[in-house]
Amino acid sequence: MSDTERVGITPKSWTTQLHRGVMHLGKRWYVVSAEINEAGGAEGVRLDGPFPDHDSAEAEVNRQRKERE
């Protein structure tokens, strides 16, 4: 599978690598992270939070990306 091919039911933008996104559950915001493998499965799924608002959760996504670089 190529790095640009969609896997499983993941969003079209998610390929076989680490992904992070913001998710709203109830009245709070969370950061969800997962490594998508070649078979389309999610490994190492992690949920961080809660955060009080969308902007705070997005800031955490950006912080985690910079930390990983």
Phi and psi in radians as a Rosetta constraint file:
Dihedral C 1 N 2 CA 2 C 2 CIRCULARHARMONIC -1.436 0.35
Dihedral N 2 CA 2 C 2 N 3 CIRCULARHARMONIC 2.881 0.35
Dihedral C 2 N 3 CA 3 C 3 CIRCULARHARMONIC -1.226 0.35
Dihedral N 3 CA 3 C 3 N 4 CIRCULARHARMONIC -0.191 0.35
Dihedral C 3 N 4 CA 4 C 4 CIRCULARHARMONIC -1.844 0.35
Dihedral N 4 CA 4 C 4 N 5 CIRCULARHARMONIC -0.041 0.35
Dihedral C 4 N 5 CA 5 C 5 CIRCULARHARMONIC -1.423 0.35
Dihedral N 5 CA 5 C 5 N 6 CIRCULARHARMONIC 2.383 0.35
Dihedral C 5 N 6 CA 6 C 6 CIRCULARHARMONIC -1.218 0.35
Dihedral N 6 CA 6 C 6 N 7 CIRCULARHARMONIC 2.478 0.35
Dihedral C 6 N 7 CA 7 C 7 CIRCULARHARMONIC -2.133 0.35
Dihedral N 7 CA 7 C 7 N 8 CIRCULARHARMONIC 2.409 0.35
Dihedral C 7 N 8 CA 8 C 8 CIRCULARHARMONIC 0.926 0.35
Dihedral N 8 CA 8 C 8 N 9 CIRCULARHARMONIC -2.393 0.35
Dihedral C 8 N 9 CA 9 C 9 CIRCULARHARMONIC -1.822 0.35
Dihedral N 9 CA 9 C 9 N 10 CIRCULARHARMONIC 0.337 0.35
Dihedral C 9 N 10 CA 10 C 10 CIRCULARHARMONIC -1.245 0.35
Dihedral N 10 CA 10 C 10 N 11 CIRCULARHARMONIC 2.770 0.35
Dihedral C 10 N 11 CA 11 C 11 CIRCULARHARMONIC -0.998 0.35
Dihedral N 11 CA 11 C 11 N 12 CIRCULARHARMONIC 2.651 0.35
Dihedral C 11 N 12 CA 12 C 12 CIRCULARHARMONIC -0.996 0.35
Dihedral N 12 CA 12 C 12 N 13 CIRCULARHARMONIC -0.495 0.35
Dihedral C 12 N 13 CA 13 C 13 CIRCULARHARMONIC -1.380 0.35
Dihedral N 13 CA 13 C 13 N 14 CIRCULARHARMONIC -0.190 0.35
Dihedral C 13 N 14 CA 14 C 14 CIRCULARHARMONIC -1.573 0.35
Dihedral N 14 CA 14 C 14 N 15 CIRCULARHARMONIC 2.169 0.35
Dihedral C 14 N 15 CA 15 C 15 CIRCULARHARMONIC -2.042 0.35
Dihedral N 15 CA 15 C 15 N 16 CIRCULARHARMONIC -2.966 0.35
Dihedral C 15 N 16 CA 16 C 16 CIRCULARHARMONIC -1.352 0.35
Dihedral N 16 CA 16 C 16 N 17 CIRCULARHARMONIC 1.343 0.35
Dihedral C 16 N 17 CA 17 C 17 CIRCULARHARMONIC -2.885 0.35
Dihedral N 17 CA 17 C 17 N 18 CIRCULARHARMONIC -3.065 0.35
Dihedral C 17 N 18 CA 18 C 18 CIRCULARHARMONIC -1.349 0.35
Dihedral N 18 CA 18 C 18 N 19 CIRCULARHARMONIC 2.351 0.35
Dihedral C 18 N 19 CA 19 C 19 CIRCULARHARMONIC -2.299 0.35
Dihedral N 19 CA 19 C 19 N 20 CIRCULARHARMONIC 2.587 0.35
Dihedral C 19 N 20 CA 20 C 20 CIRCULARHARMONIC -2.323 0.35
Dihedral N 20 CA 20 C 20 N 21 CIRCULARHARMONIC 2.568 0.35
Dihedral C 20 N 21 CA 21 C 21 CIRCULARHARMONIC -2.684 0.35
Dihedral N 21 CA 21 C 21 N 22 CIRCULARHARMONIC 2.941 0.35
Dihedral C 21 N 22 CA 22 C 22 CIRCULARHARMONIC -1.798 0.35
Dihedral N 22 CA 22 C 22 N 23 CIRCULARHARMONIC 2.392 0.35
Dihedral C 22 N 23 CA 23 C 23 CIRCULARHARMONIC -2.332 0.35
Dihedral N 23 CA 23 C 23 N 24 CIRCULARHARMONIC 2.418 0.35
Dihedral C 23 N 24 CA 24 C 24 CIRCULARHARMONIC -1.810 0.35
Dihedral N 24 CA 24 C 24 N 25 CIRCULARHARMONIC 2.140 0.35
Dihedral C 24 N 25 CA 25 C 25 CIRCULARHARMONIC -2.238 0.35
Dihedral N 25 CA 25 C 25 N 26 CIRCULARHARMONIC 2.085 0.35
Dihedral C 25 N 26 CA 26 C 26 CIRCULARHARMONIC 1.138 0.35
Dihedral N 26 CA 26 C 26 N 27 CIRCULARHARMONIC -2.139 0.35
Dihedral C 26 N 27 CA 27 C 27 CIRCULARHARMONIC -1.865 0.35
Dihedral N 27 CA 27 C 27 N 28 CIRCULARHARMONIC 0.212 0.35
Dihedral C 27 N 28 CA 28 C 28 CIRCULARHARMONIC -2.233 0.35
Dihedral N 28 CA 28 C 28 N 29 CIRCULARHARMONIC 2.827 0.35
Dihedral C 28 N 29 CA 29 C 29 CIRCULARHARMONIC -1.963 0.35
Dihedral N 29 CA 29 C 29 N 30 CIRCULARHARMONIC 2.505 0.35
Dihedral C 29 N 30 CA 30 C 30 CIRCULARHARMONIC -2.316 0.35
Dihedral N 30 CA 30 C 30 N 31 CIRCULARHARMONIC 2.770 0.35
Dihedral C 30 N 31 CA 31 C 31 CIRCULARHARMONIC -1.874 0.35
Dihedral N 31 CA 31 C 31 N 32 CIRCULARHARMONIC 2.168 0.35
Dihedral C 31 N 32 CA 32 C 32 CIRCULARHARMONIC -1.905 0.35
Dihedral N 32 CA 32 C 32 N 33 CIRCULARHARMONIC 2.335 0.35
Dihedral C 32 N 33 CA 33 C 33 CIRCULARHARMONIC -2.210 0.35
Dihedral N 33 CA 33 C 33 N 34 CIRCULARHARMONIC 2.509 0.35
Dihedral C 33 N 34 CA 34 C 34 CIRCULARHARMONIC -2.749 0.35
Dihedral N 34 CA 34 C 34 N 35 CIRCULARHARMONIC 2.574 0.35
Dihedral C 34 N 35 CA 35 C 35 CIRCULARHARMONIC -1.712 0.35
Dihedral N 35 CA 35 C 35 N 36 CIRCULARHARMONIC 2.080 0.35
Dihedral C 35 N 36 CA 36 C 36 CIRCULARHARMONIC -1.614 0.35
Dihedral N 36 CA 36 C 36 N 37 CIRCULARHARMONIC 2.118 0.35
Dihedral C 36 N 37 CA 37 C 37 CIRCULARHARMONIC -1.532 0.35
Dihedral N 37 CA 37 C 37 N 38 CIRCULARHARMONIC 3.087 0.35
Dihedral C 37 N 38 CA 38 C 38 CIRCULARHARMONIC -1.074 0.35
Dihedral N 38 CA 38 C 38 N 39 CIRCULARHARMONIC -0.467 0.35
Dihedral C 38 N 39 CA 39 C 39 CIRCULARHARMONIC -1.506 0.35
Dihedral N 39 CA 39 C 39 N 40 CIRCULARHARMONIC -0.033 0.35
Dihedral C 39 N 40 CA 40 C 40 CIRCULARHARMONIC 1.599 0.35
Dihedral N 40 CA 40 C 40 N 41 CIRCULARHARMONIC 0.086 0.35
Dihedral C 40 N 41 CA 41 C 41 CIRCULARHARMONIC -1.523 0.35
Dihedral N 41 CA 41 C 41 N 42 CIRCULARHARMONIC 2.651 0.35
Dihedral C 41 N 42 CA 42 C 42 CIRCULARHARMONIC -1.658 0.35
Dihedral N 42 CA 42 C 42 N 43 CIRCULARHARMONIC 2.239 0.35
Dihedral C 42 N 43 CA 43 C 43 CIRCULARHARMONIC -2.106 0.35
Dihedral N 43 CA 43 C 43 N 44 CIRCULARHARMONIC 2.620 0.35
Dihedral C 43 N 44 CA 44 C 44 CIRCULARHARMONIC 1.082 0.35
Dihedral N 44 CA 44 C 44 N 45 CIRCULARHARMONIC 0.663 0.35
Dihedral C 44 N 45 CA 45 C 45 CIRCULARHARMONIC -1.179 0.35
Dihedral N 45 CA 45 C 45 N 46 CIRCULARHARMONIC 2.342 0.35
Dihedral C 45 N 46 CA 46 C 46 CIRCULARHARMONIC -2.415 0.35
Dihedral N 46 CA 46 C 46 N 47 CIRCULARHARMONIC 2.437 0.35
Dihedral C 46 N 47 CA 47 C 47 CIRCULARHARMONIC -2.103 0.35
Dihedral N 47 CA 47 C 47 N 48 CIRCULARHARMONIC 2.038 0.35
Dihedral C 47 N 48 CA 48 C 48 CIRCULARHARMONIC -1.893 0.35
Dihedral N 48 CA 48 C 48 N 49 CIRCULARHARMONIC 2.504 0.35
Dihedral C 48 N 49 CA 49 C 49 CIRCULARHARMONIC 2.415 0.35
Dihedral N 49 CA 49 C 49 N 50 CIRCULARHARMONIC -2.887 0.35
Dihedral C 49 N 50 CA 50 C 50 CIRCULARHARMONIC -1.439 0.35
Dihedral N 50 CA 50 C 50 N 51 CIRCULARHARMONIC 2.796 0.35
Dihedral C 50 N 51 CA 51 C 51 CIRCULARHARMONIC -2.053 0.35
Dihedral N 51 CA 51 C 51 N 52 CIRCULARHARMONIC 2.588 0.35
Dihedral C 51 N 52 CA 52 C 52 CIRCULARHARMONIC -1.232 0.35
Dihedral N 52 CA 52 C 52 N 53 CIRCULARHARMONIC -0.410 0.35
Dihedral C 52 N 53 CA 53 C 53 CIRCULARHARMONIC -2.699 0.35
Dihedral N 53 CA 53 C 53 N 54 CIRCULARHARMONIC 2.972 0.35
Dihedral C 53 N 54 CA 54 C 54 CIRCULARHARMONIC -1.053 0.35
Dihedral N 54 CA 54 C 54 N 55 CIRCULARHARMONIC -0.743 0.35
Dihedral C 54 N 55 CA 55 C 55 CIRCULARHARMONIC -1.078 0.35
Dihedral N 55 CA 55 C 55 N 56 CIRCULARHARMONIC -0.686 0.35
Dihedral C 55 N 56 CA 56 C 56 CIRCULARHARMONIC -1.134 0.35
Dihedral N 56 CA 56 C 56 N 57 CIRCULARHARMONIC -0.718 0.35
Dihedral C 56 N 57 CA 57 C 57 CIRCULARHARMONIC -1.156 0.35
Dihedral N 57 CA 57 C 57 N 58 CIRCULARHARMONIC -0.733 0.35
Dihedral C 57 N 58 CA 58 C 58 CIRCULARHARMONIC -1.097 0.35
Dihedral N 58 CA 58 C 58 N 59 CIRCULARHARMONIC -0.678 0.35
Dihedral C 58 N 59 CA 59 C 59 CIRCULARHARMONIC -1.072 0.35
Dihedral N 59 CA 59 C 59 N 60 CIRCULARHARMONIC -0.660 0.35
Dihedral C 59 N 60 CA 60 C 60 CIRCULARHARMONIC -1.177 0.35
Dihedral N 60 CA 60 C 60 N 61 CIRCULARHARMONIC -0.701 0.35
Dihedral C 60 N 61 CA 61 C 61 CIRCULARHARMONIC -1.007 0.35
Dihedral N 61 CA 61 C 61 N 62 CIRCULARHARMONIC -0.826 0.35
Dihedral C 61 N 62 CA 62 C 62 CIRCULARHARMONIC -1.120 0.35
Dihedral N 62 CA 62 C 62 N 63 CIRCULARHARMONIC -0.693 0.35
Dihedral C 62 N 63 CA 63 C 63 CIRCULARHARMONIC -1.100 0.35
Dihedral N 63 CA 63 C 63 N 64 CIRCULARHARMONIC -0.769 0.35
Dihedral C 63 N 64 CA 64 C 64 CIRCULARHARMONIC -1.126 0.35
Dihedral N 64 CA 64 C 64 N 65 CIRCULARHARMONIC -0.678 0.35
Dihedral C 64 N 65 CA 65 C 65 CIRCULARHARMONIC -1.095 0.35
Dihedral N 65 CA 65 C 65 N 66 CIRCULARHARMONIC -0.790 0.35
Dihedral C 65 N 66 CA 66 C 66 CIRCULARHARMONIC -1.135 0.35
Dihedral N 66 CA 66 C 66 N 67 CIRCULARHARMONIC -0.654 0.35
Dihedral C 66 N 67 CA 67 C 67 CIRCULARHARMONIC -1.093 0.35
Dihedral N 67 CA 67 C 67 N 68 CIRCULARHARMONIC -0.632 0.35
Dihedral C 67 N 68 CA 68 C 68 CIRCULARHARMONIC -1.342 0.35
Dihedral N 68 CA 68 C 68 N 69 CIRCULARHARMONIC -0.397 0.35
